[in-house]
Amino acid sequence: MLEIINVSKQVDGKPILENINLNVQKGKCIGLIGPNGAGKSTIIKLISALEKPSSGQINFMGKNVQGWSVKKLAKHMAVLTQEGLAPYPITVYDSVLMGRYPHLGFFKGKVSMTMI
């Protein structure tokens, strides 16, 4: 489902990640841990196609993440950065509800979610 093949990332000539390889099958859960500056945020940005790797390839569901449209990729994954949401009051419910946005049709303006 997610395949990272020899991925490296450099910023201003400085190596951030070097030759990362990972294969995560559907239904599996992994943790990404490490000290500050180890590249955790960078690998998340690469997986979510917010940044491009300097070398290597990241495939999601058999296709390079750089080839996915933003909307199609957002239907399968969501990323909430360390910075989080905008500094205005928002409930957890509303932030989760925003994840439904990519599933709306062209003329739909409202998202609804059933509470369980």
MONORNOR-V633329 format. One record per pair of residues at least 24 apart in sequence whose C-alpha atoms are under 6 Angstrom apart, sorted by the first residue. I is the first residue (numbers start at 0). J is the second residue. D is the distance in whole Angstrom. If there is no record, write none. Layout:
I,J,D / I,J,D
This chain:
0,24,5 / 0,25,5 / 0,59,5 / 0,60,5 / 1,58,6 / 1,59,5 / 2,57,6 / 2,58,5 / 3,57,5 / 4,55,6 / 4,56,5 / 5,55,5 / 6,54,6 / 6,55,4 / 6,56,6 / 7,52,6 / 7,53,6 / 7,54,5 / 8,52,5 / 8,53,5 / 70,101,6 / 74,101,6
